[in-house]
Amino acid sequence: MQEHIEQVGTKLVYSDDRVRVWVLELDPGEETIIHQHPCDYVYVATESGRAETVHKDGTGYVGEDKLGEAVYHEAGQPHLLRNIGDGHYSNIIVELLATTR
């Protein structure tokens, strides 16, 4: 397992040699630090909300997540996530460590 763990969520709640599970919670206007997912991951929205992904190169996109929706992402470029909705935003991130690049 990696010695350094990139902070991709608010709180790491589980980790073994195959997966890491994070809780991510953002109040309106709050954003994560710039981070990079070292492996593929799935997140499940635990609250509906709107969030903007901003890549380090300035590109990005806005997403609208519905409660319970699951989204798969491959490891990608450095980015941050910003809550652009009016309410609290939260999800659970499951990093698939076997896909580490």
N, C-alpha and C positions, 0 to 999 in steps of 0.2 A: 504494500500500500504506500502511496505517496507520503513523504514526510510533511510537505507543505499542503495544506488544504485551502483552496481558494474559497473565500466567503461568498457563496452564491445565494444565500438566503439569510433570514434574520437569525435563525437558531438551528443548529445541527441537532436532530433528535434521534438519529440512529446511524450507525456506520459499521460495516463489516468489509470483507475483502471483495464483495460483489456489488454492493449498493451503498449509497449515502442518501439519507432522507433529511430534508430541510423543511422548516416552516418559513414562509415569506409573508410578512405583514407590512403594509404601507398605508399610512394615513393620507388623506387628500394632499397632493402637492409633494409628498415625500418621495425620495428616490433611493435606490441602492447605490453602493459604491460601484465604480467601473470594475467589472470582473469578466472572466472568461471561463466558460464551461469546458473542462478538459476531456469530457466524454459526452456521449448522447444522454438525453434526459427526457423525462416525462413530467409534466406538471398537471395537477388537478386543482381547479378553482374551488376554493372553499367558501368564497363569496363572489357574487357577480361584480364586475367592475371594468373600467377602462384603464388601460395602461399603455404607455408609449415606450418602446424599445429604442434607445439611441445608441448606435454603434460609435466606437471611438473615432471612426473616420467621418462622423457627422451624419451618415445616412441612418435611416430608421423607419419605423412603421408604428401605427396605432392598432391595438387589438382590443376587442371587446369579449371578455370571458363571461360565460354563463355558469352559474352554480353547478358543480359536478362535472363540468366539461373537462376532458383530458386532452392534452396537446403534446405531441412528440416533437422534439427538436434534435438535430444532430449538433455535435460540438461545433462551436462557431467562433466568430471574432469577438474581441472585447466589446462590452456594451454595459449600459445601465438600464434599469427599468424605473419608470416614473409613473406614479398614480396620477392620472389626469381626470379621474372621476370625482364626483361629489361625496362619495362614501369611502369607507374602509375597503382596502383591497387585500385579499389573502389567497395563498395557494400552498400546496404541498409539492415540493420538487423531489423527484427520485432520480438520482444520478446513477447511470448504468456503467459501473467502473470497468467492465470488460471491454467497453468500446473506447477506452482512453486512447487518445491519439498522441 
